[in-house]
Amino acid sequence: MELLRQAIREHAVVRAGDVLKVDSFLNHQLDVRLLNEIGKEFYRRFKDRGITKILTIEASGIAIAVIAAQYFDVPVVFAKKNHTKNLDGELLSAPVTSFTHGRTYDVTVEKKFLQPSDRLLILDDFLAKGSALSGLCDIADRSGASIAGVGVVIEKGFDVGGTLIRARGVDLQPLVKIKKMTETEILFDDKE
């Protein structure tokens, strides 16, 4: 997706520890025009899958999922990182370790929002180690819903997450895949 590659080239900052800062357009300040194109691209890729719901994780996945959901005309369900008083009924949880926060959360979804008849599209902003997407896949599996596809805006192709998620047998589609990054250079995998 060339518009996304251009935004990464122009605005992303690579920090020590393989951190790619895209906070000026994707996960702190949001470029709504770019997000809209991202939503359209996920729709183009997954529109024939019978998607009934989009599943994501708070917080950065929500904007991406909501924009995409308008094209699918389906609800968005997001896994919460904190157990709040308004969560009730039967809960589905999975441990997720945040690459950027260096912390493990038990992310939770109320079971009533994911039914065995659902065909889920799982969306998130990044794929690095694969913990967040693995947790979402575990929640989807425990709900009995089927995973129709998994989309990420950016996959760090040099990290283990892509291999981990693809080994689950799901169709994982990154909009861009980075094969190498340094403080002065970001190289994309031309297959994506």
MDAnalysis code that builds the backbone (N, CA, C; Angstrom):
import MDAnalysis as mda
import numpy as np

u = mda.Universe.empty(576, n_residues=192, atom_resindex=np.repeat(np.arange(192), 3), trajectory=True)
u.add_TopologyAttr("name", ["N", "CA", "C"] * 192)
u.add_TopologyAttr("resid", np.arange(1, 193))
u.add_TopologyAttr("resname", ["MET", "GLU", "LEU", "LEU", "ARG", "GLN", "ALA", "ILE", "ARG", "GLU", "HIS", "ALA", "VAL", "VAL", "ARG", "ALA", "GLY", "ASP", "VAL", "LEU", "LYS", "VAL", "ASP", "SER", "PHE", "LEU", "ASN", "HIS", "GLN", "LEU", "ASP", "VAL", "ARG", "LEU", "LEU", "ASN", "GLU", "ILE", "GLY", "LYS", "GLU", "PHE", "TYR", "ARG", "ARG", "PHE", "LYS", "ASP", "ARG", "GLY", "ILE", "THR", "LYS", "ILE", "LEU", "THR", "ILE", "GLU", "ALA", "SER", "GLY", "ILE", "ALA", "ILE", "ALA", "VAL", "ILE", "ALA", "ALA", "GLN", "TYR", "PHE", "ASP", "VAL", "PRO", "VAL", "VAL", "PHE", "ALA", "LYS", "LYS", "ASN", "HIS", "THR", "LYS", "ASN", "LEU", "ASP", "GLY", "GLU", "LEU", "LEU", "SER", "ALA", "PRO", "VAL", "THR", "SER", "PHE", "THR", "HIS", "GLY", "ARG", "THR", "TYR", "ASP", "VAL", "THR", "VAL", "GLU", "LYS", "LYS", "PHE", "LEU", "GLN", "PRO", "SER", "ASP", "ARG", "LEU", "LEU", "ILE", "LEU", "ASP", "ASP", "PHE", "LEU", "ALA", "LYS", "GLY", "SER", "ALA", "LEU", "SER", "GLY", "LEU", "CYS", "ASP", "ILE", "ALA", "ASP", "ARG", "SER", "GLY", "ALA", "SER", "ILE", "ALA", "GLY", "VAL", "GLY", "VAL", "VAL", "ILE", "GLU", "LYS", "GLY", "PHE", "ASP", "VAL", "GLY", "GLY", "THR", "LEU", "ILE", "ARG", "ALA", "ARG", "GLY", "VAL", "ASP", "LEU", "GLN", "PRO", "LEU", "VAL", "LYS", "ILE", "LYS", "LYS", "MET", "THR", "GLU", "THR", "GLU", "ILE", "LEU", "PHE", "ASP", "ASP", "LYS", "GLU"])
u.atoms.positions = np.array([
    [0.843, -1.166, 0.000],
    [0.000, 0.000, 0.000],
    [0.898, 1.242, 0.000],
    [1.007, 1.866, -1.143],
    [1.985, 2.933, -1.351],
    [1.769, 4.148, -0.447],
    [0.534, 4.553, -0.201],
    [0.273, 5.698, 0.663],
    [0.812, 5.458, 2.076],
    [0.668, 4.245, 2.559],
    [1.184, 3.883, 3.879],
    [2.714, 3.867, 3.873],
    [3.304, 3.297, 2.840],
    [4.773, 3.293, 2.740],
    [5.312, 4.726, 2.742],
    [4.636, 5.596, 2.015],
    [5.055, 6.988, 1.946],
    [4.989, 7.644, 3.329],
    [3.919, 7.399, 4.070],
    [3.797, 7.959, 5.421],
    [4.914, 7.444, 6.322],
    [5.235, 6.169, 6.200],
    [6.314, 5.589, 7.002],
    [7.648, 6.225, 6.621],
    [7.912, 6.332, 5.321],
    [9.177, 6.936, 4.866],
    [9.327, 8.376, 5.366],
    [8.235, 9.132, 5.318],
    [8.299, 10.559, 5.634],
    [8.205, 10.870, 7.127],
    [7.493, 10.054, 7.877],
    [7.186, 10.443, 9.252],
    [7.615, 9.460, 10.342],
    [7.873, 8.218, 10.001],
    [8.237, 7.234, 11.025],
    [9.653, 7.483, 11.531],
    [9.859, 7.115, 12.775],
    [11.173, 7.245, 13.395],
    [11.531, 5.882, 13.980],
    [12.733, 5.415, 13.671],
    [13.219, 4.151, 14.225],
    [14.024, 4.478, 15.477],
    [13.663, 3.789, 16.558],
    [14.355, 3.969, 17.835],
    [15.084, 2.673, 18.196],
    [15.971, 2.782, 19.136],
    [16.716, 1.614, 19.616],
    [15.751, 0.525, 20.068],
    [16.160, -0.719, 19.898],
    [15.337, -1.850, 20.314],
    [14.266, -2.210, 19.305],
    [14.470, -1.845, 18.040],
    [13.519, -2.148, 16.959],
    [12.138, -1.542, 17.192],
    [12.119, -0.345, 17.762],
    [10.867, 0.385, 17.944],
    [10.661, 1.293, 16.741],
    [9.504, 1.162, 16.111],
    [9.140, 2.021, 14.991],
    [8.047, 2.963, 15.462],
    [8.392, 4.235, 15.593],
    [7.419, 5.242, 16.046],
    [6.625, 5.751, 14.850],
    [5.340, 5.502, 14.899],
    [4.426, 6.000, 13.865],
    [3.324, 6.828, 14.529],
    [3.698, 7.446, 15.633],
    [2.724, 8.169, 16.445],
    [2.198, 9.437, 15.788],
    [2.861, 9.931, 14.765],
    [2.386, 11.160, 14.122],
    [1.269, 10.914, 13.114],
    [0.988, 9.618, 12.819],
    [-0.078, 9.342, 11.851],
    [-0.904, 8.096, 12.140],
    [-0.453, 7.197, 13.019],
    [-1.171, 5.933, 13.175],
    [-1.646, 5.616, 14.586],
    [-0.852, 5.941, 15.612],
    [-1.288, 5.481, 16.922],
    [-1.151, 6.486, 18.063],
    [-1.111, 7.738, 17.751],
    [-1.248, 8.787, 18.777],
    [-2.013, 9.945, 18.146],
    [-1.401, 10.560, 17.149],
    [-2.125, 11.470, 16.268],
    [-2.553, 10.628, 15.071],
    [-3.807, 10.754, 14.676],
    [-4.339, 9.896, 13.620],
    [-4.546, 10.672, 12.330],
    [-3.964, 10.164, 11.254],
    [-4.204, 10.716, 9.917],
    [-5.464, 10.025, 9.387],
    [-6.583, 10.699, 9.492],
    [-7.869, 10.081, 9.171],
    [-7.963, 9.720, 7.690],
    [-7.376, 10.525, 6.828],
    [-7.388, 10.193, 5.392],
    [-6.633, 8.880, 5.150],
    [-5.478, 8.739, 5.775],
    [-4.713, 7.498, 5.652],
    [-5.479, 6.335, 6.266],
    [-6.061, 6.537, 7.452],
    [-6.842, 5.476, 8.085],
    [-8.003, 5.038, 7.197],
    [-8.628, 5.980, 6.537],
    [-9.723, 5.648, 5.639],
    [-9.242, 4.755, 4.496],
    [-8.086, 5.056, 3.949],
    [-7.520, 4.215, 2.877],
    [-7.135, 2.836, 3.413],
    [-6.649, 2.787, 4.633],
    [-6.332, 1.506, 5.282],
    [-7.604, 0.677, 5.429],
    [-8.686, 1.308, 5.889],
    [-9.966, 0.608, 6.020],
    [-10.454, 0.067, 4.685],
    [-10.345, 0.872, 3.637],
    [-10.748, 0.428, 2.288],
    [-9.913, -0.757, 1.821],
    [-8.610, -0.716, 2.131],
    [-7.727, -1.805, 1.698],
    [-8.048, -3.107, 2.435],
    [-8.319, -3.025, 3.736],
    [-8.724, -4.238, 4.446],
    [-10.039, -4.767, 3.872],
    [-10.957, -3.883, 3.539],
    [-12.215, -4.319, 2.927],
    [-11.956, -4.998, 1.584],
    [-11.106, -4.404, 0.771],
    [-10.794, -5.001, -0.538],
    [-10.230, -6.420, -0.371],
    [-9.386, -6.596, 0.604],
    [-8.735, -7.891, 0.797],
    [-9.650, -8.952, 1.418],
    [-10.586, -8.530, 2.261],
    [-11.369, -9.502, 3.028],
    [-12.870, -9.448, 2.764],
    [-13.335, -8.689, 1.791],
    [-14.770, -8.457, 1.597],
    [-15.563, -9.705, 1.257],
    [-14.937, -10.707, 0.700],
    [-15.649, -11.920, 0.293],
    [-15.578, -13.031, 1.337],
    [-15.237, -12.710, 2.564],
    [-15.050, -13.715, 3.612],
    [-16.260, -13.875, 4.518],
    [-17.328, -13.130, 4.297],
    [-18.504, -13.247, 5.162],
    [-18.278, -12.722, 6.563],
    [-17.483, -11.686, 6.701],
    [-17.145, -11.105, 8.004],
    [-18.420, -10.637, 8.711],
    [-18.589, -11.049, 9.965],
    [-19.734, -10.577, 10.761],
    [-19.315, -9.624, 11.878],
    [-18.033, -9.691, 12.289],
    [-17.516, -8.784, 13.320],
    [-16.023, -8.599, 13.112],
    [-15.550, -7.442, 13.576],
    [-14.112, -7.184, 13.603],
    [-13.683, -7.211, 15.068],
    [-12.615, -7.961, 15.344],
    [-12.060, -8.074, 16.692],
    [-10.702, -7.392, 16.718],
    [-10.474, -6.568, 17.735],
    [-9.195, -5.885, 17.898],
    [-8.881, -5.762, 19.383],
    [-7.833, -5.022, 19.675],
    [-7.387, -4.835, 21.054],
    [-7.225, -3.344, 21.307],
    [-7.543, -2.922, 22.544],
    [-7.333, -1.505, 22.829],
    [-5.847, -1.237, 22.990],
    [-5.388, -0.106, 22.695],
    [-6.100, 1.069, 22.259],
    [-5.860, 1.337, 20.772],
    [-4.655, 1.086, 20.287],
    [-4.321, 1.500, 18.917],
    [-5.102, 0.762, 17.841],
    [-5.587, -0.421, 18.128],
    [-6.348, -1.164, 17.127],
    [-7.749, -0.624, 16.895],
    [-8.277, 0.117, 17.856],
    [-9.679, 0.539, 17.778],
    [-9.942, 1.449, 16.584],
    [-9.136, 2.468, 16.385],
    [-9.372, 3.401, 15.273],
    [-9.321, 2.670, 13.935],
    [-8.364, 1.781, 13.780],
    [-8.220, 1.020, 12.539],
    [-9.450, 0.149, 12.320],
    [-9.876, -0.541, 13.365],
    [-11.031, -1.437, 13.254],
    [-12.312, -0.674, 12.953],
    [-12.506, 0.458, 13.596],
    [-13.727, 1.237, 13.389],
    [-13.797, 1.761, 11.955],
    [-12.693, 2.271, 11.453],
    [-12.681, 2.767, 10.069],
    [-12.982, 1.623, 9.107],
    [-12.363, 0.465, 9.321],
    [-12.612, -0.677, 8.434],
    [-14.050, -1.169, 8.550],
    [-14.593, -1.163, 9.755],
    [-15.940, -1.697, 9.998],
    [-17.012, -0.956, 9.208],
    [-16.802, 0.316, 8.941],
    [-17.810, 1.049, 8.179],
    [-17.950, 0.483, 6.765],
    [-16.899, -0.092, 6.216],
    [-16.977, -0.686, 4.877],
    [-17.614, -2.071, 4.916],
    [-17.345, -2.815, 5.993],
    [-17.949, -4.137, 6.148],
    [-19.379, -4.052, 6.683],
    [-19.733, -2.928, 7.283],
    [-21.024, -2.718, 7.932],
    [-21.262, -3.768, 9.023],
    [-20.258, -3.907, 9.891],
    [-20.316, -4.867, 10.996],
    [-19.847, -4.177, 12.277],
    [-20.186, -4.751, 13.439],
    [-19.705, -4.187, 14.710],
    [-18.225, -4.481, 14.948],
    [-17.647, -3.685, 15.820],
    [-16.278, -3.900, 16.294],
    [-16.348, -4.337, 17.752],
    [-15.604, -5.373, 18.089],
    [-15.445, -5.817, 19.468],
    [-13.972, -5.633, 19.800],
    [-13.686, -4.993, 20.938],
    [-12.277, -4.857, 21.299],
    [-12.009, -5.467, 22.659],
    [-10.867, -6.143, 22.724],
    [-10.417, -6.742, 23.978],
    [-9.893, -5.631, 24.876],
    [-10.347, -5.642, 26.121],
    [-9.946, -4.633, 27.091],
    [-8.727, -5.106, 27.863],
    [-7.814, -4.175, 28.100],
    [-6.594, -4.506, 28.837],
    [-6.773, -4.453, 30.350],
    [-7.808, -3.794, 30.789],
    [-8.048, -3.687, 32.229],
    [-9.420, -4.236, 32.564],
    [-9.477, -4.991, 33.637],
    [-10.749, -5.554, 34.087],
    [-11.499, -4.464, 34.841],
    [-12.594, -3.997, 34.252],
    [-13.361, -2.913, 34.860],
    [-14.641, -3.450, 35.487],
    [-15.294, -2.620, 36.293],
    [-16.519, -3.018, 36.972],
    [-17.666, -3.271, 36.007],
    [-17.607, -2.693, 34.816],
    [-18.717, -2.894, 33.889],
    [-18.573, -4.149, 33.028],
    [-17.516, -4.924, 33.216],
    [-17.414, -6.238, 32.576],
    [-18.178, -7.235, 33.443],
    [-19.123, -7.927, 32.826],
    [-19.860, -8.918, 33.603],
    [-20.217, -10.105, 32.712],
    [-20.851, -11.079, 33.295],
    [-21.183, -12.282, 32.544],
    [-19.945, -13.128, 32.333],
    [-20.044, -14.036, 31.383],
    [-18.920, -14.919, 31.083],
    [-17.871, -14.150, 30.284],
    [-16.628, -14.254, 30.728],
    [-15.540, -13.505, 30.115],
    [-14.556, -14.447, 29.429],
    [-14.021, -13.986, 28.319],
    [-12.954, -14.691, 27.613],
    [-11.693, -13.851, 27.763],
    [-10.625, -14.460, 28.284],
    [-9.388, -13.710, 28.533],
    [-8.189, -14.452, 27.973],
    [-7.143, -13.681, 27.714],
    [-5.878, -14.253, 27.266],
    [-4.756, -13.316, 27.693],
    [-3.607, -13.870, 28.079],
    [-2.475, -13.007, 28.418],
    [-1.824, -12.460, 27.142],
    [-1.465, -11.186, 27.181],
    [-0.830, -10.517, 26.045],
    [0.319, -9.679, 26.583],
    [1.495, -9.842, 26.013],
    [2.638, -9.039, 26.402],
    [2.833, -7.946, 25.368],
    [2.809, -6.714, 25.822],
    [2.991, -5.565, 24.940],
    [4.470, -5.357, 24.655],
    [4.828, -5.351, 23.371],
    [6.215, -5.111, 22.955],
    [6.661, -3.717, 23.388],
    [5.822, -2.708, 23.153],
    [6.214, -1.332, 23.434],
    [6.133, -0.975, 24.918],
    [5.196, -1.589, 25.653],
    [5.070, -1.278, 27.074],
    [5.898, -2.204, 27.957],
    [6.305, -3.352, 27.415],
    [7.073, -4.299, 28.208],
    [6.299, -4.831, 29.396],
    [4.998, -5.006, 29.204],
    [4.127, -5.426, 30.300],
    [3.143, -6.473, 29.786],
    [2.740, -7.391, 30.658],
    [1.751, -8.401, 30.281],
    [0.390, -8.011, 30.845],
    [-0.629, -8.095, 29.984],
    [-2.008, -7.793, 30.355],
    [-2.837, -9.050, 30.148],
    [-3.883, -9.207, 30.936],
    [-4.915, -10.182, 30.609],
    [-5.988, -9.410, 29.860],
    [-6.066, -9.600, 28.549],
    [-7.082, -8.893, 27.769],
    [-8.376, -9.696, 27.815],
    [-9.493, -8.975, 27.832],
    [-10.776, -9.606, 28.113],
    [-11.865, -9.120, 27.168],
    [-12.716, -10.058, 26.761],
    [-13.909, -9.772, 25.967],
    [-15.076, -10.487, 26.643],
    [-16.217, -9.832, 26.710],
    [-17.410, -10.521, 27.203],
    [-17.852, -11.528, 26.144],
    [-18.066, -12.769, 26.575],
    [-18.404, -13.862, 25.660],
    [-19.647, -13.573, 24.829],
    [-20.585, -12.824, 25.367],
    [-21.838, -12.551, 24.641],
    [-21.601, -11.795, 23.332],
    [-20.437, -11.155, 23.187],
    [-20.163, -10.396, 21.967],
    [-19.512, -11.226, 20.860],
    [-19.108, -12.457, 21.167],
    [-18.497, -13.347, 20.167],
    [-19.246, -14.665, 20.179],
    [-19.961, -14.949, 19.119],
    [-20.781, -16.149, 19.032],
    [-20.152, -17.170, 18.082],
    [-20.463, -18.454, 18.261],
    [-19.940, -19.473, 17.349],
    [-20.307, -19.219, 15.878],
    [-21.383, -18.512, 15.634],
    [-21.790, -18.223, 14.252],
    [-20.991, -17.075, 13.635],
    [-20.183, -16.375, 14.428],
    [-19.428, -15.226, 13.910],
    [-18.244, -15.651, 13.054],
    [-18.007, -14.835, 12.029],
    [-16.812, -14.943, 11.190],
    [-16.028, -13.654, 11.427],
    [-14.905, -13.799, 12.104],
    [-14.157, -12.650, 12.598],
    [-13.020, -12.247, 11.673],
    [-12.873, -10.931, 11.540],
    [-11.666, -10.341, 10.981],
    [-10.948, -9.712, 12.161],
    [-9.736, -10.169, 12.425],
    [-8.932, -9.628, 13.512],
    [-7.994, -8.589, 12.917],
    [-8.014, -7.370, 13.473],
    [-7.179, -6.276, 12.981],
    [-6.355, -5.680, 14.110],
    [-5.143, -5.232, 13.756],
    [-4.307, -4.508, 14.709],
    [-3.347, -3.614, 13.939],
    [-2.659, -2.733, 14.676],
    [-1.749, -1.806, 14.016],
    [-0.415, -2.455, 13.690],
    [0.177, -3.190, 14.625],
    [1.508, -3.768, 14.450],
    [1.518, -5.263, 14.678],
    [2.451, -5.919, 14.038],
    [2.787, -7.302, 14.348],
    [4.298, -7.369, 14.484],
    [4.763, -7.670, 15.688],
    [6.191, -7.834, 15.956],
    [6.410, -9.229, 16.547],
    [6.203, -9.355, 17.839],
    [6.399, -10.643, 18.521],
    [5.190, -11.568, 18.365],
    [4.010, -11.004, 18.108],
    [2.816, -11.816, 17.879],
    [1.958, -12.061, 19.099],
    [2.294, -11.487, 20.223],
    [1.554, -11.759, 21.450],
    [0.110, -11.256, 21.395],
    [-0.084, -10.024, 20.951],
    [-1.449, -9.472, 20.907],
    [-2.332, -10.278, 19.964],
    [-1.839, -10.557, 18.768],
    [-2.649, -11.323, 17.817],
    [-2.868, -12.751, 18.296],
    [-1.881, -13.353, 18.932],
    [-2.072, -14.700, 19.490],
    [-3.167, -14.694, 20.540],
    [-3.151, -13.684, 21.410],
    [-4.193, -13.567, 22.427],
    [-5.570, -13.406, 21.817],
    [-5.682, -12.566, 20.781],
    [-6.969, -12.379, 20.109],
    [-7.427, -13.666, 19.431],
    [-6.496, -14.388, 18.807],
    [-6.842, -15.676, 18.182],
    [-7.304, -16.681, 19.234],
    [-6.642, -16.694, 20.400],
    [-7.046, -17.599, 21.487],
    [-8.465, -17.275, 21.954],
    [-8.766, -15.982, 22.117],
    [-10.110, -15.576, 22.529],
    [-11.130, -15.992, 21.472],
    [-10.806, -15.755, 20.203],
    [-11.713, -16.149, 19.119],
    [-11.955, -17.657, 19.142],
    [-10.890, -18.435, 19.297],
    [-11.022, -19.899, 19.334],
    [-11.904, -20.340, 20.500],
    [-11.701, -19.764, 21.682],
    [-12.502, -20.151, 22.842],
    [-13.968, -19.745, 22.701],
    [-14.232, -18.729, 21.915],
    [-15.624, -18.297, 21.712],
    [-16.368, -19.227, 20.761],
    [-15.616, -20.005, 19.985],
    [-16.224, -20.866, 18.973],
    [-16.387, -20.183, 17.628],
    [-16.106, -18.869, 17.567],
    [-16.201, -18.143, 16.297],
    [-15.072, -18.584, 15.375],
    [-15.260, -18.394, 14.079],
    [-14.196, -18.722, 13.139],
    [-13.429, -17.455, 12.765],
    [-12.155, -17.626, 12.544],
    [-11.305, -16.516, 12.134],
    [-11.239, -16.528, 10.613],
    [-11.855, -15.524, 9.999],
    [-11.901, -15.440, 8.538],
    [-10.645, -14.793, 7.975],
    [-9.901, -14.086, 8.802],
    [-8.665, -13.450, 8.363],
    [-8.096, -12.586, 9.463],
    [-6.813, -12.262, 9.306],
    [-6.110, -11.391, 10.242],
    [-5.389, -10.343, 9.405],
    [-5.612, -9.078, 9.744],
    [-4.933, -7.998, 9.049],
    [-4.172, -7.126, 10.018],
    [-2.975, -6.726, 9.605],
    [-2.188, -5.770, 10.378],
    [-1.741, -4.666, 9.442],
    [-1.627, -3.484, 9.988],
    [-1.171, -2.371, 9.177],
    [0.305, -2.547, 8.859],
    [1.117, -2.844, 9.867],
    [2.569, -2.984, 9.692],
    [3.038, -4.277, 10.335],
    [3.719, -5.103, 9.552],
    [4.367, -6.298, 10.092],
    [5.866, -6.095, 10.062],
    [6.516, -6.347, 11.193],
    [7.968, -6.385, 11.227],
    [8.379, -7.784, 10.787],
    [8.667, -7.916, 9.505],
    [8.957, -9.215, 8.918],
    [10.207, -9.883, 9.456],
    [11.079, -9.127, 10.066],
    [12.316, -9.657, 10.633],
    [12.105, -10.217, 12.038],
    [10.905, -10.060, 12.584],
    [10.605, -10.542, 13.933],
    [9.817, -11.855, 13.841],
    [9.522, -12.467, 14.970],
    [8.941, -13.818, 15.004],
    [7.417, -13.859, 14.860],
    [6.740, -12.728, 15.027],
    [5.282, -12.717, 15.080],
    [4.593, -13.282, 13.857],
    [5.051, -12.915, 12.678],
    [4.422, -13.404, 11.451],
    [4.469, -14.913, 11.352],
    [5.608, -15.495, 11.667],
    [5.750, -16.953, 11.637],
    [4.816, -17.600, 12.648],
    [4.757, -17.022, 13.838],
    [3.904, -17.541, 14.910],
    [2.423, -17.529, 14.504],
    [1.960, -16.432, 13.952],
    [0.546, -16.309, 13.586],
    [0.223, -17.174, 12.370],
    [1.078, -17.183, 11.381],
    [0.828, -18.015, 10.187],
    [0.811, -19.504, 10.538],
    [1.581, -19.905, 11.553],
    [1.601, -21.306, 11.988],
    [0.254, -21.746, 12.558],
    [-0.583, -20.807, 12.933],
    [-1.927, -21.125, 13.436],
    [-2.870, -21.496, 12.293],
    [-2.429, -21.294, 11.062],
    [-3.266, -21.632, 9.913],
    [-4.228, -20.533, 9.502],
    [-4.034, -19.313, 10.011],
    [-4.912, -18.206, 9.634],
    [-4.302, -17.443, 8.465],
    [-5.156, -16.770, 7.708],
    [-4.699, -15.945, 6.599],
    [-4.300, -14.584, 7.149],
    [-3.006, -14.358, 7.289],
    [-2.459, -13.112, 7.809],
    [-2.045, -12.230, 6.643],
    [-2.577, -11.001, 6.632],
    [-2.244, -10.074, 5.560],
    [-1.814, -8.725, 6.122],
    [-0.514, -8.426, 6.049],
    [-0.047, -7.096, 6.425],
    [-0.224, -6.133, 5.249],
    [-0.501, -4.872, 5.551],
    [-0.572, -3.885, 4.473],
    [0.825, -3.490, 4.009],
    [1.758, -3.446, 4.943],
    [3.178, -3.325, 4.601],
    [3.955, -4.260, 5.505],
    [5.047, -4.762, 4.962],
    [5.915, -5.651, 5.723],
    [7.324, -5.081, 5.644],
    [7.888, -4.827, 6.803],
    [9.236, -4.267, 6.872],
    [10.214, -5.418, 7.028],
    [11.198, -5.470, 6.126],
    [12.168, -6.561, 6.237],
    [13.416, -6.157, 7.008],
    [13.672, -4.839, 7.088],
    [14.840, -4.370, 7.832],
    [14.628, -2.905, 8.151],
    [15.090, -2.502, 9.348],
    [15.052, -1.081, 9.674],
    [16.223, -0.721, 10.570],
    [16.771, 0.441, 10.277],
    [17.822, 1.033, 11.096],
    [17.415, 2.485, 11.353],
    [18.194, 3.199, 12.112],
    [17.861, 4.595, 12.388],
    [17.890, 5.454, 11.131],
    [18.523, 4.976, 10.069],
    [18.628, 5.769, 8.837],
    [17.904, 5.158, 7.645],
    [17.365, 3.930, 7.796],
    [16.790, 3.260, 6.624],
    [15.679, 2.283, 7.031],
    [14.619, 2.286, 6.244],
    [13.549, 1.308, 6.402],
    [13.373, 0.614, 5.063],
    [13.554, -0.715, 5.043],
    [13.398, -1.491, 3.820],
    [12.130, -2.308, 3.896],
    [11.303, -2.202, 2.855],
    [10.041, -2.929, 2.798],
    [10.210, -4.221, 2.020],
    [9.428, -5.216, 2.388],
    [9.342, -6.455, 1.622],
    [8.449, -6.134, 0.428],
    [8.972, -6.221, -0.757],
    [8.235, -5.816, -1.962],
    [7.069, -6.729, -2.297],
    [6.955, -7.889, -1.635],
    [5.829, -8.801, -1.896],
    [4.532, -8.298, -1.279],
    [4.628, -7.404, -0.314],
    [3.426, -6.901, 0.378],
    [2.996, -5.598, -0.231],
])
